[in-house]
Amino acid sequence: MELKQAIVIRTDLEMGKGKMCAQAAHASISAYKKCPPKIRDEWERSGMKKIVLKVNSESGLMKCFQECVRAGIPSSLIHDAGLTQIPSGSPTCFGAGPADSEAVDRILGELKLL
């Protein structure tokens, strides 16, 4: 089984590049920690493949996140602390997996790369 992680970021918030990178890092680590140790170890050995995708609304982000959760893909939704560019509590992105690449693609395969 090929594993990958997907990070889905909202573009409608118009975050700066550094802010987006920080939010993506939060999502990656948080989703990773929800995975079983066997999956984490296998993903690390195989090069930690990941993709970063975009959605243009909060509703789009939530729809994709909920579909990943329903499919059993370990996922973590990130809410901003509100210390810089974004209002406190705003959902900015989510991480999904690492999980089976085909399962991730079934849900998120229509999204464009960031």
Secondary structure, 3 states (H helix, E strand, C coil): CCEEEEEEEECCCCCCHHHHHHHHHHHHHHHHHCCCHHHHHHHHHCCCCEEEEEECCHHHHHHHHHHHHHCCCCEEEEECCCCCCCCCCCEEEEEEEEEEHHHHHHHHCCCEEC
